[in-house]
Amino acid sequence: MGQAGGGGAPKGGDMQFIIMMIVIFAIFYFLLIRPQKKKQQDLRKMIESLKHGDMVITTGGVHGKITGLTENVVTIEIADKVKIKVSRGHIGAVIQKAEETE
């Protein structure tokens, strides 16, 4: 008792599958990967442009004014005579840039 007729997949099925996989990858790239890379690049630029006097927010939500900078550490004054040190990577946003005195 065998089956009558050819029971194989249609000839164009493999090509359609490959095309659909390419389309799905393109959608993921443009909706997820590309915007994330741009966000990381913008964050890197912001961290590199930090300077004395900038008002910042850390990723932990602490607000303060930058009083010291090294290659990896930022010193932030959060109240009168109260300073904390955080890694540059934990600066979440610059609220207000330091005013140019020149």
C-alpha positions, 0 to 999 in steps of 0.5 A: 500500500504505497502512496500514489503520486509525488508527495514532495514539497513544491519546487519553489518552497525552498527559495520562498523560505530563504527569501522570508528568512532574509526579510525577517533578518532585515526587519530585525536589523532595522528595528532592533540592531541598528537603533541600539548601535546608534544609541550606544554611539550617542552615549559614548560621545556624551561620555567623552564630552563630559567636562567640569561643571556639567550637571549630570544624572547617574544611571542610579538616579543621583543628580550632581555637578561634575567637579573632577574627571579622570580617564575612568572616574567622574567626581560628582558634587551632590550637595555642599561638600558632599562628593561621590566618585562614579565610573564614567560608564554610569553617567546616564545623561547630561542635564545641563552643560557647563557654561563657557567662561571664555 
